[in-house]
Amino acid sequence: MKVLVDGAEAPLDRAASAAAHLLEQARLPLIAGLGADVEGTRAAVALAERLHGAYDHMSSEFALRDLDVMRQAGQFFGTPNEVRVRADCVLMIGGKLTTAWPDMLERLDLGKPARFDDLQKPRKIFWIGPGRGEAAAAGATEIAAASAEVPGLLAALRAKVAGHKIRPDATIERKLAGVAEDLKAARFGAIIWSAETVGRLTIEMIHGLLLDLNKTTRFTGLPIAAAGNAQGVVQTSGWMTGFPMRTGFGRGYPEHDTWRFEANRLVESGEADVALWISSYKTEPPPWNRRVPFIAIATPNTRFPYPPKVQIDVGTPGIDHNSVEFEQNLRTFTAIEARQASDALQVADVLRLIDSNLDQTLMKGTEAC
């Protein structure tokens, strides 16, 4: 585990002091990445507030797609367990779902009839626009579509479910033949998607389809959470500030703006003059192109585009240390015991140490006055 200051090995206390000094001198310090468990997120938000800075998550673009639709139109949500034991009809939308949720097929056990289905018939499973081999692995009827075609197919499907006419198109009619009737005939159905592969308007259409289906039967939605504990950060930030990520404290109180406080924009525009990058789940470097002095709290072997001013390696939640995270398999927070407990540093501990050095610096400044 490395602890570096300007590329040279240093004691942890010195690294924390150097990081505190950098952040304190910034006009707008930015906490970005934010790939951390609940405890690390709490420490990051508290530090951003202390610094009058801003914070954002590396997967905000995806997490906020679902959230934006919920703000405007409401949403139907279910849990994986509900889908596994109740759903006799499942519609999957978009590719790479098994990449976004590796345990999906095992967790949902779609190859068997729904446990609480009295008829015990095989499930009807459809997949619009899957990746190569995904539909076959799920035992689903594949509705082939490029990613750009998915919104159009979904719009046509929604129209057919609602009994509206659609523009005559032999290809669409062939692909969707019988799908709408099977959805309407479901006793309990589910739609699964990932905001990493479908856009906001498509997600809004999904919830419109769910609304239409729930007029005559029961259907629920099962969104796949974005990587890096993004949904955990959304909820932790929410109970701390009333807002999700992309929030700033420049005026002394939390303000949420998905454009103003987007991390990449803040760096590329020069508004953020010091950044603190957090990535404890994978070796994810900062994505920005403009060089800005930054502090890295990240997993070992992360390759940065240019050297951080301060680098502190940390362990991975749930592997190196116990954690509380949003768990996709349960769709809620859960306590996770370390699988390979080690003495690696935790994000929360590093951030609190930086915060304590801010205290010392401020006290010195007060004494000097």
Buried (B, 14 or more C-beta within 10 A) or exposed (E): BBBBBEEEEBEBEBBBBBBBBBBBEBEBBBBBBBBBBBBBBBBBBBBBBBBBBBBBBBBBBBBBBBBBBBEEEEBBBBBBEBBBBBBBBBBBBBBBBBBBBEEBBEBBBBEEBBEBBEEEEEBBBBBBBBBEEBBEBBBBBBBEBEBEBBBBBBBBBBBBBBEEEBEEEEEBEEBBEEBBEBBBBBBBBBBBBBBBBBBBEBBBBBBBBBBBBEEEBBBBBBBBBBBBBBBBBBBBBBEBBEBBBBBBBBEEEBBBEBEBBBBBBBBBEEBBBBBBBBBBBEEBBBEBEEEBBBBBBBBEEBEBEEEBBBBBBBBBBBBBBBBBBBBBBEBEBBEBEBEEEEEBBBBBBBBBBBBBBBEEBEEEEEEEE
